[in-house]
Amino acid sequence: MAAKLITDEVKEFLENRGFVSIGTSDANGQPCVVPKFLIAVEDDFIYIADFLIAPTFENIKVNPKVSLAAIDMDTLLRYQINGTAQIIDKGLEHDKLVSELRKRELNFTVERIVKGVQKEQKHKDFEYTFPERFVVIKIKVKDILKIMPNAKSERKNMNEE
């Protein structure tokens, strides 16, 4: 049995990001890269919320191959994660993920407000409310590229034992 691609290190890295960027392309190959809110990381799956603003949803319907990117601005550690996406818009899995999204939404808002107070900033957009209409994108991870600050990299994919 092959080892999991998403190690505890990768999972912790991703869970400490509020957003990850997702790259998709339409039937004509036109690319689109947009940040999306991360909901959960479980086993070799990553779940993100798509608020149906960008063409991501439509692109996945015609081409489910996606690429995610995330960076830690303090350490400059980066990950590129490739996989196959599917839309989850109903059912028990969807309901569980919506509940998790609501928890992350609250935590995200509280963290932004606290950081704003600590910095003595006044800003009308510290409280963030997600749009009501969205779908969950479930990504089966197939390949992970870890890029270190010294530009060295490590690749791990589902073909490795």
ABEGO torsion letter per residue (X at the ends): XBBBABBAAAAAAAAABABBBBBBBBAAGBBBBBBBBBABBBEABBBBBBAGABAAAAAAAABABBBBBBBBAAAGBBBBBBBBBBBBABEAAAAAAAAAAAAAAAAAAAAAAAAAAAAGBBBAAABBBBBABBBBBBBBBABBBBBBAAGBBBBBBAABX
